[in-house]
Amino acid sequence: MKPYILSVCYPAGSARPSDEVLDRVMRDVNTVNKEIKAVGAWVFAGGLYPPSTATVVRPKDGEFLLTDGPFIESKEQIGGFSIIKVPDLDAALDWARKLSRAIGTPIEVRPIQEHG
């Protein structure tokens, strides 16, 4: 089994969905998460606080510079993620399609390098 991260992408600066929309999205996401768990592919998932809550730690001249906010300016941001273990990329893409349908946003799929 290979680990993959399924990153939930959304437009930078977008407004929070209405409670009604958010309730539907969370219900649909929970359904997909239950499916992932049922087949044993679930590792971990979580939502992220807004990019404005981020702190970047950057090495500089033997010291570290701390900067508030996201690492880079971008048109899309990551709002959450799922870590799954599946046989191959095709299986990871199948789960990404289900999450994208549930959330209504793009899902970036990336293999995770395992060390250890």
MDAnalysis code that builds the backbone (N, CA, C; Angstrom):
import MDAnalysis as mda
import numpy as np

u = mda.Universe.empty(348, n_residues=116, atom_resindex=np.repeat(np.arange(116), 3), trajectory=True)
u.add_TopologyAttr("name", ["N", "CA", "C"] * 116)
u.add_TopologyAttr("resid", np.arange(1, 117))
u.add_TopologyAttr("resname", ["MET", "LYS", "PRO", "TYR", "ILE", "LEU", "SER", "VAL", "CYS", "TYR", "PRO", "ALA", "GLY", "SER", "ALA", "ARG", "PRO", "SER", "ASP", "GLU", "VAL", "LEU", "ASP", "ARG", "VAL", "MET", "ARG", "ASP", "VAL", "ASN", "THR", "VAL", "ASN", "LYS", "GLU", "ILE", "LYS", "ALA", "VAL", "GLY", "ALA", "TRP", "VAL", "PHE", "ALA", "GLY", "GLY", "LEU", "TYR", "PRO", "PRO", "SER", "THR", "ALA", "THR", "VAL", "VAL", "ARG", "PRO", "LYS", "ASP", "GLY", "GLU", "PHE", "LEU", "LEU", "THR", "ASP", "GLY", "PRO", "PHE", "ILE", "GLU", "SER", "LYS", "GLU", "GLN", "ILE", "GLY", "GLY", "PHE", "SER", "ILE", "ILE", "LYS", "VAL", "PRO", "ASP", "LEU", "ASP", "ALA", "ALA", "LEU", "ASP", "TRP", "ALA", "ARG", "LYS", "LEU", "SER", "ARG", "ALA", "ILE", "GLY", "THR", "PRO", "ILE", "GLU", "VAL", "ARG", "PRO", "ILE", "GLN", "GLU", "HIS", "GLY"])
u.atoms.positions = np.array([
    [0.846, -1.187, 0.000],
    [0.000, 0.000, 0.000],
    [0.883, 1.239, 0.000],
    [0.487, 2.223, -0.763],
    [1.255, 3.457, -0.889],
    [0.475, 4.619, -0.286],
    [1.162, 5.502, 0.442],
    [0.463, 6.654, 1.028],
    [0.328, 7.808, 0.022],
    [-0.807, 8.463, 0.082],
    [-1.089, 9.634, -0.754],
    [-1.733, 10.699, 0.117],
    [-1.501, 11.963, -0.264],
    [-2.214, 13.065, 0.368],
    [-3.212, 13.600, -0.650],
    [-4.434, 13.763, -0.213],
    [-5.492, 14.360, -1.017],
    [-5.745, 15.742, -0.424],
    [-5.260, 16.773, -1.092],
    [-5.367, 18.142, -0.575],
    [-6.601, 18.825, -1.140],
    [-7.400, 19.399, -0.257],
    [-8.604, 20.127, -0.644],
    [-8.192, 21.555, -0.999],
    [-8.410, 21.936, -2.254],
    [-8.023, 23.275, -2.727],
    [-9.267, 24.150, -2.851],
    [-9.100, 25.422, -2.541],
    [-10.208, 26.356, -2.707],
    [-9.637, 27.717, -3.098],
    [-10.449, 28.566, -3.732],
    [-9.951, 29.874, -4.170],
    [-9.492, 30.731, -2.994],
    [-8.332, 31.341, -3.144],
    [-7.808, 32.236, -2.101],
    [-8.791, 33.378, -1.881],
    [-9.013, 33.706, -0.618],
    [-9.884, 34.837, -0.278],
    [-11.366, 34.555, -0.432],
    [-11.732, 33.310, -0.695],
    [-13.153, 33.013, -0.868],
    [-13.877, 33.107, 0.475],
    [-15.146, 33.423, 0.393],
    [-15.963, 33.563, 1.599],
    [-16.333, 32.187, 2.144],
    [-16.549, 32.124, 3.432],
    [-17.005, 30.880, 4.072],
    [-18.382, 30.555, 3.522],
    [-18.616, 29.280, 3.179],
    [-19.942, 28.907, 2.684],
    [-21.014, 29.122, 3.751],
    [-22.247, 29.237, 3.315],
    [-23.354, 29.368, 4.264],
    [-23.415, 28.102, 5.122],
    [-24.064, 28.220, 6.270],
    [-24.202, 27.065, 7.159],
    [-24.892, 25.902, 6.447],
    [-25.885, 26.210, 5.641],
    [-26.616, 25.173, 4.909],
    [-25.686, 24.429, 3.947],
    [-24.895, 25.173, 3.197],
    [-23.957, 24.559, 2.245],
    [-22.883, 23.785, 3.002],
    [-22.348, 24.376, 4.056],
    [-21.300, 23.720, 4.835],
    [-21.812, 22.431, 5.478],
    [-23.033, 22.431, 5.973],
    [-23.622, 21.222, 6.554],
    [-23.708, 20.107, 5.512],
    [-24.139, 20.449, 4.296],
    [-24.235, 19.448, 3.230],
    [-22.860, 18.914, 2.869],
    [-21.890, 19.818, 2.720],
    [-20.526, 19.403, 2.370],
    [-19.968, 18.472, 3.441],
    [-20.103, 18.844, 4.704],
    [-19.558, 18.015, 5.783],
    [-20.254, 16.653, 5.857],
    [-21.550, 16.628, 5.613],
    [-22.278, 15.354, 5.583],
    [-21.727, 14.469, 4.456],
    [-21.517, 15.063, 3.270],
    [-21.002, 14.304, 2.126],
    [-19.563, 13.857, 2.363],
    [-18.747, 14.719, 2.958],
    [-17.356, 14.355, 3.264],
    [-17.321, 13.223, 4.288],
    [-18.161, 13.306, 5.304],
    [-18.208, 12.235, 6.309],
    [-18.612, 10.906, 5.685],
    [-19.492, 10.931, 4.690],
    [-19.878, 9.711, 3.981],
    [-18.675, 9.120, 3.253],
    [-17.916, 9.959, 2.551],
    [-16.718, 9.483, 1.845],
    [-15.696, 8.965, 2.854],
    [-15.496, 9.689, 3.965],
    [-14.543, 9.236, 4.986],
    [-14.926, 7.866, 5.542],
    [-16.212, 7.629, 5.744],
    [-16.666, 6.320, 6.229],
    [-16.338, 5.233, 5.206],
    [-16.497, 5.549, 3.918],
    [-16.163, 4.587, 2.865],
    [-14.668, 4.271, 2.873],
    [-13.844, 5.318, 3.016],
    [-12.395, 5.130, 3.046],
    [-12.013, 4.247, 4.238],
    [-12.614, 4.518, 5.384],
    [-12.335, 3.708, 6.584],
    [-12.791, 2.263, 6.394],
    [-13.947, 2.072, 5.765],
    [-14.514, 0.729, 5.595],
    [-13.612, -0.180, 4.762],
    [-12.852, 0.399, 3.828],
    [-11.963, -0.432, 2.996],
    [-10.536, -0.469, 3.537],
    [-10.309, 0.185, 4.685],
    [-8.988, 0.148, 5.321],
    [-7.952, 1.077, 4.711],
    [-8.381, 2.069, 3.936],
    [-7.440, 3.001, 3.304],
    [-7.206, 4.252, 4.147],
    [-8.001, 4.470, 5.178],
    [-7.930, 5.669, 6.019],
    [-6.652, 5.697, 6.839],
    [-5.959, 6.827, 6.844],
    [-4.833, 7.048, 7.746],
    [-5.142, 8.231, 8.652],
    [-5.462, 9.383, 8.037],
    [-5.697, 10.596, 8.815],
    [-6.311, 11.647, 7.906],
    [-7.112, 12.539, 8.470],
    [-7.670, 13.667, 7.711],
    [-7.878, 14.833, 8.654],
    [-7.901, 16.030, 8.106],
    [-8.153, 17.196, 8.926],
    [-8.371, 18.438, 8.094],
    [-9.084, 19.369, 8.676],
    [-9.261, 20.671, 8.060],
    [-8.226, 21.626, 8.617],
    [-7.917, 22.645, 7.855],
    [-6.929, 23.632, 8.284],
    [-7.604, 24.959, 8.598],
    [-7.054, 25.677, 9.561],
    [-7.507, 27.038, 9.814],
    [-7.070, 27.906, 8.639],
    [-7.621, 29.114, 8.492],
    [-7.278, 29.967, 7.349],
    [-5.774, 30.257, 7.262],
    [-5.274, 30.535, 6.051],
    [-3.859, 30.844, 5.863],
    [-3.369, 32.004, 6.738],
    [-4.268, 32.888, 7.122],
    [-3.866, 34.020, 7.972],
    [-3.364, 33.555, 9.339],
    [-3.651, 32.308, 9.719],
    [-3.191, 31.787, 11.012],
    [-1.816, 31.125, 10.910],
    [-1.278, 31.035, 9.688],
    [0.007, 30.355, 9.471],
    [1.185, 31.201, 9.956],
    [2.244, 30.514, 10.351],
    [3.530, 31.142, 10.647],
    [4.586, 30.377, 9.869],
    [5.416, 31.097, 9.129],
    [6.483, 30.476, 8.347],
    [7.800, 30.656, 9.093],
    [8.553, 29.569, 9.255],
    [9.873, 29.601, 9.875],
    [10.891, 29.436, 8.750],
    [11.735, 30.431, 8.554],
    [12.666, 30.445, 7.433],
    [14.095, 30.645, 7.948],
    [15.045, 29.758, 7.550],
    [16.432, 29.960, 7.973],
    [17.038, 31.174, 7.262],
    [17.803, 31.991, 8.015],
    [18.439, 33.162, 7.413],
    [19.665, 33.527, 8.237],
    [20.825, 33.443, 7.612],
    [22.096, 33.836, 8.236],
    [22.303, 33.163, 9.598],
    [22.033, 31.877, 9.686],
    [22.245, 31.143, 10.928],
    [21.166, 31.363, 11.975],
    [20.199, 32.181, 11.677],
    [19.069, 32.450, 12.571],
    [17.795, 31.965, 11.884],
    [16.661, 32.282, 12.482],
    [15.391, 31.927, 11.874],
    [14.480, 33.137, 11.855],
    [13.900, 33.389, 10.704],
    [12.976, 34.490, 10.516],
    [11.562, 33.932, 10.581],
    [10.727, 34.499, 11.440],
    [9.331, 34.081, 11.567],
    [8.455, 35.104, 10.867],
    [7.575, 34.612, 9.998],
    [6.699, 35.487, 9.233],
    [5.260, 35.019, 9.405],
    [4.353, 35.945, 9.681],
    [2.936, 35.607, 9.779],
    [2.349, 35.429, 8.387],
    [1.355, 34.565, 8.305],
    [0.627, 34.400, 7.053],
    [1.147, 33.252, 6.216],
    [0.540, 33.056, 5.066],
    [0.910, 31.911, 4.231],
    [2.308, 32.052, 3.643],
    [2.868, 30.927, 3.246],
    [4.210, 30.856, 2.680],
    [4.301, 31.651, 1.381],
    [3.304, 31.520, 0.514],
    [3.317, 32.216, -0.771],
    [1.936, 32.792, -1.063],
    [1.903, 33.770, -1.931],
    [0.635, 34.277, -2.446],
    [0.190, 33.307, -3.535],
    [-1.066, 32.961, -3.568],
    [-1.532, 32.041, -4.597],
    [-3.007, 32.272, -4.891],
    [-3.451, 31.706, -5.998],
    [-4.858, 31.806, -6.375],
    [-5.696, 30.768, -5.653],
    [-5.054, 29.664, -5.247],
    [-5.752, 28.632, -4.494],
    [-4.988, 28.337, -3.216],
    [-5.714, 27.859, -2.217],
    [-5.109, 27.518, -0.935],
    [-5.603, 26.150, -0.507],
    [-4.870, 25.518, 0.393],
    [-5.276, 24.220, 0.912],
    [-6.113, 24.440, 2.163],
    [-7.305, 23.867, 2.162],
    [-8.212, 24.035, 3.291],
    [-8.308, 22.801, 4.170],
    [-7.804, 21.687, 3.676],
    [-7.851, 20.451, 4.438],
    [-7.155, 19.356, 3.654],
    [-7.086, 18.176, 4.239],
    [-6.384, 17.084, 3.580],
    [-6.826, 15.749, 4.154],
    [-6.575, 14.712, 3.371],
    [-6.751, 13.332, 3.816],
    [-5.479, 12.585, 3.462],
    [-5.017, 11.763, 4.378],
    [-3.897, 10.872, 4.112],
    [-4.502, 9.474, 3.981],
    [-4.235, 8.831, 2.856],
    [-4.772, 7.494, 2.624],
    [-3.643, 6.556, 2.212],
    [-3.870, 5.266, 2.360],
    [-2.939, 4.239, 1.864],
    [-3.731, 3.333, 0.936],
    [-3.329, 3.331, -0.321],
    [-4.027, 2.563, -1.349],
    [-3.003, 1.863, -2.242],
    [-3.433, 0.915, -3.049],
    [-2.492, 0.158, -3.866],
    [-1.727, 0.993, -4.898],
    [-2.389, 2.016, -5.472],
    [-1.731, 2.754, -6.554],
    [-2.404, 4.105, -6.791],
    [-1.857, 4.854, -7.749],
    [-2.370, 6.186, -8.068],
    [-3.825, 6.121, -8.531],
    [-4.184, 5.116, -9.315],
    [-5.564, 5.017, -9.786],
    [-6.550, 4.949, -8.624],
    [-6.206, 4.188, -7.595],
    [-7.082, 4.092, -6.419],
    [-7.159, 5.444, -5.696],
    [-6.017, 6.135, -5.583],
    [-6.006, 7.456, -4.944],
    [-6.868, 8.442, -5.738],
    [-6.789, 8.365, -7.063],
    [-7.601, 9.251, -7.906],
    [-9.089, 8.960, -7.771],
    [-9.444, 7.704, -7.575],
    [-10.857, 7.366, -7.351],
    [-11.381, 8.044, -6.088],
    [-10.589, 8.000, -4.994],
    [-11.010, 8.663, -3.752],
    [-11.043, 10.172, -3.941],
    [-10.093, 10.712, -4.694],
    [-10.075, 12.164, -4.940],
    [-11.332, 12.599, -5.694],
    [-11.773, 11.790, -6.642],
    [-13.005, 12.113, -7.370],
    [-14.198, 12.173, -6.418],
    [-14.271, 11.217, -5.504],
    [-15.378, 11.203, -4.545],
    [-15.333, 12.417, -3.624],
    [-14.125, 12.760, -3.153],
    [-14.009, 13.951, -2.291],
    [-14.328, 15.228, -3.058],
    [-13.846, 15.320, -4.295],
    [-14.117, 16.505, -5.102],
    [-15.621, 16.672, -5.333],
    [-16.299, 15.565, -5.574],
    [-17.756, 15.608, -5.750],
    [-18.431, 16.058, -4.450],
    [-17.944, 15.566, -3.309],
    [-18.548, 15.899, -2.011],
    [-18.327, 17.359, -1.634],
    [-17.129, 17.862, -1.918],
    [-16.770, 19.211, -1.473],
    [-17.067, 20.259, -2.536],
    [-16.913, 19.879, -3.796],
    [-17.161, 20.829, -4.882],
    [-15.947, 21.665, -5.226],
    [-14.767, 21.239, -4.777],
    [-13.535, 21.966, -5.079],
    [-12.517, 20.983, -5.662],
    [-11.438, 21.498, -6.253],
    [-10.388, 20.600, -6.746],
    [-9.711, 19.862, -5.591],
    [-9.219, 18.675, -5.890],
    [-8.446, 17.876, -4.944],
    [-7.110, 17.565, -5.608],
    [-6.021, 17.975, -4.971],
    [-4.692, 17.637, -5.479],
    [-4.274, 16.299, -4.874],
    [-3.802, 15.387, -5.715],
    [-3.363, 14.063, -5.276],
    [-1.850, 14.003, -5.423],
    [-1.174, 13.625, -4.335],
    [0.284, 13.523, -4.375],
    [0.753, 12.334, -3.571],
    [1.693, 11.542, -4.140],
    [2.255, 10.453, -3.339],
    [3.123, 11.018, -2.226],
    [3.176, 10.294, -1.134],
    [4.005, 10.689, 0.012],
    [5.231, 9.793, 0.030],
    [6.398, 10.395, 0.164],
    [7.636, 9.629, 0.280],
    [7.725, 9.058, 1.693],
    [7.912, 7.766, 1.770],
    [8.051, 7.128, 3.087],
    [9.514, 6.972, 3.414],
    [9.856, 7.327, 4.628],
    [11.228, 7.179, 5.120],
    [11.181, 6.382, 6.417],
    [12.223, 5.646, 6.648],
    [12.224, 4.978, 7.925],
    [12.608, 3.603, 7.882],
])
